[in-house]
Amino acid sequence: MAKPYLQHLTSGKSLETTYEAVRAGFVALALEKNRRATPFVAQARALKAAAGKAKSPAGLLKISDIQAALLTAAGVSDKTANHLQDSDKREAVNGLIKNFLEPSGVNFVEELVFRFLLTRGDTLGGSMRNVGGFMAQKKLTQAKQNTTLALNQNLNVRHLII
């Protein structure tokens, strides 16, 4: 029985990804990550501006517009927040203030923004792993379709010859 894959795979080397393809994939992912990070950077800037109005870390609790961002800075992802009660969320924010923002002294706003970005970065990393997997799946599917098309064309040519 003929082995049609031998038309495309001549050795194990045929399965190796070239440096150029690897580099192109990583560069594409890096550019996509930066594109997807843009809203998080904008949120961090808005958080910095709003939090700058507080005279102390405890004063952050009085700024209603930043409560979700405080929770994020406390290390609570959006997904996790859906599973917590309000009392759990308050506990997380109070822990952030007591253990990290108050010890930062006058730099508490900067500390808040850094911690916000760490949690958002984790969110971004998770979604980028999904994007990387999707891109790889898309390339594999395209390669399979091209192979199937080539095989079908080859079979059609043989049928015409016979």
C-alpha positions as CSV (number, residue, x, y, z in Angstrom):
1,M,0.0,0.0,0.0
2,A,1.3,3.4,-0.9
3,K,2.3,5.8,1.9
4,P,1.0,9.2,0.7
5,Y,2.7,11.1,3.6
6,L,6.0,10.3,2.0
7,Q,5.2,12.9,-0.7
8,H,5.6,15.5,2.0
9,L,7.7,13.9,4.6
10,T,11.0,12.6,3.4
11,S,12.7,12.4,6.8
12,G,12.3,13.4,10.5
13,K,13.9,16.7,9.5
14,S,10.7,17.5,7.5
15,L,8.9,17.7,10.9
16,E,11.3,20.3,12.4
17,T,10.3,23.9,12.6
18,T,12.8,26.3,11.1
19,Y,14.3,29.0,13.2
20,E,12.7,31.6,10.9
21,A,9.2,30.1,11.6
22,V,9.8,29.9,15.3
23,R,11.1,33.5,15.4
24,A,8.1,34.7,13.3
25,G,5.7,32.9,15.7
26,F,7.3,34.5,18.8
27,V,7.4,37.9,17.3
28,A,3.7,37.6,16.3
29,L,2.8,36.6,19.8
30,A,4.8,39.4,21.3
31,L,3.1,42.0,19.1
32,E,-0.4,40.5,19.9
33,K,0.5,40.6,23.7
34,N,1.4,44.3,23.4
35,R,-1.8,45.0,21.5
36,R,-3.9,43.2,24.2
37,A,-2.0,44.9,27.0
38,T,-3.0,48.4,25.9
39,P,-6.4,48.5,27.7
40,F,-4.6,47.3,30.9
41,V,-2.1,50.1,30.7
42,A,-4.9,52.6,30.2
43,Q,-6.7,51.2,33.2
44,A,-3.5,51.5,35.3
45,R,-3.1,55.2,34.3
46,A,-6.7,55.9,35.2
47,L,-6.1,54.1,38.6
48,K,-3.0,56.2,39.2
49,A,-4.8,59.4,38.5
50,A,-7.8,58.5,40.7
51,A,-5.8,57.0,43.5
52,G,-3.6,60.1,43.6
53,K,-6.5,61.9,45.2
54,A,-6.2,59.8,48.3
55,K,-4.1,61.2,51.2
56,S,-3.5,57.7,52.6
57,P,-3.9,54.0,51.7
58,A,-7.1,53.9,53.8
59,G,-8.4,56.8,51.9
60,L,-8.5,54.7,48.7
61,L,-11.6,52.9,50.2
62,K,-13.5,56.2,49.8
63,I,-13.0,56.4,46.1
64,S,-15.9,54.4,44.6
65,D,-14.5,54.4,41.0
66,I,-11.5,52.3,42.0
67,Q,-13.0,49.6,44.1
68,A,-12.7,46.9,41.4
69,A,-9.1,48.0,40.7
70,L,-8.3,47.7,44.4
71,L,-9.6,44.1,44.3
72,T,-7.4,43.4,41.3
73,A,-4.4,45.0,43.0
74,A,-5.1,42.7,46.0
75,G,-4.4,39.8,43.6
76,V,-8.0,38.8,43.0
77,S,-8.7,38.1,39.3
78,D,-12.0,38.8,37.7
79,K,-12.7,35.1,37.5
80,T,-11.9,34.6,41.2
81,A,-14.0,37.6,42.2
82,N,-17.1,35.9,40.8
83,H,-16.7,33.1,43.4
84,L,-16.1,35.4,46.4
85,Q,-18.6,37.0,48.8
86,D,-18.4,40.7,49.4
87,S,-16.8,40.1,52.9
88,D,-14.0,38.1,51.2
89,K,-13.4,40.8,48.8
90,R,-13.2,43.4,51.6
91,E,-10.8,41.2,53.5
92,A,-8.5,40.9,50.4
93,V,-8.5,44.7,49.9
94,N,-7.9,45.4,53.6
95,G,-5.0,43.0,53.5
96,L,-3.5,44.8,50.5
97,I,-3.8,48.1,52.3
98,K,-2.4,46.9,55.6
99,N,0.4,44.6,54.4
100,F,1.6,46.3,51.2
101,L,0.3,49.9,50.7
102,E,0.7,51.2,54.2
103,P,4.3,50.0,54.5
104,S,5.0,51.8,51.1
105,G,4.5,55.1,52.8
106,V,4.2,58.0,50.4
107,N,4.7,55.6,47.5
108,F,1.5,53.8,48.2
109,V,-0.1,54.8,44.8
110,E,2.9,53.5,42.9
111,E,2.7,50.2,44.9
112,L,-1.0,50.0,44.1
113,V,-0.5,50.5,40.4
114,F,2.3,47.9,40.3
115,R,0.2,45.3,42.0
116,F,-2.7,46.1,39.8
117,L,-0.5,45.5,36.7
118,L,0.9,42.2,38.1
119,T,-2.6,40.7,38.4
120,R,-3.6,42.1,35.0
121,G,-0.4,40.7,33.5
122,D,-1.3,37.3,34.9
123,T,-4.7,37.6,33.2
124,L,-3.0,38.6,30.0
125,G,-0.6,35.7,30.2
126,G,-3.4,33.2,30.5
127,S,-5.2,34.6,27.5
128,M,-2.0,34.7,25.5
129,R,-1.4,31.0,26.1
130,N,-4.9,30.4,24.6
131,V,-3.9,32.6,21.6
132,G,-0.7,30.7,21.1
133,G,-2.5,27.4,21.1
134,F,-5.1,28.8,18.7
135,M,-2.5,30.0,16.3
136,A,-0.7,26.7,16.4
137,Q,-4.0,24.8,15.8
138,K,-4.8,27.2,12.9
139,K,-1.5,26.4,11.2
140,L,-1.9,22.7,11.7
141,T,-5.4,22.8,10.3
142,Q,-4.2,24.8,7.3
143,A,-1.4,22.3,6.7
144,K,-3.8,19.4,6.9
145,Q,-6.2,21.1,4.4
146,N,-3.3,21.7,2.0
147,T,-2.2,18.1,2.3
148,T,-5.7,16.8,1.7
149,L,-6.1,19.1,-1.3
150,A,-2.8,18.0,-2.7
151,L,-3.7,14.3,-2.2
152,N,-7.2,14.8,-3.8
153,Q,-5.6,16.6,-6.8
154,N,-3.1,13.7,-7.1
155,L,-5.9,11.1,-7.0
156,N,-7.9,13.1,-9.6
157,V,-5.0,13.2,-11.9
158,R,-4.4,9.4,-11.5
159,H,-8.1,8.8,-12.2
160,L,-7.9,10.8,-15.4
161,I,-4.8,8.9,-16.5
162,I,-6.4,5.5,-15.9
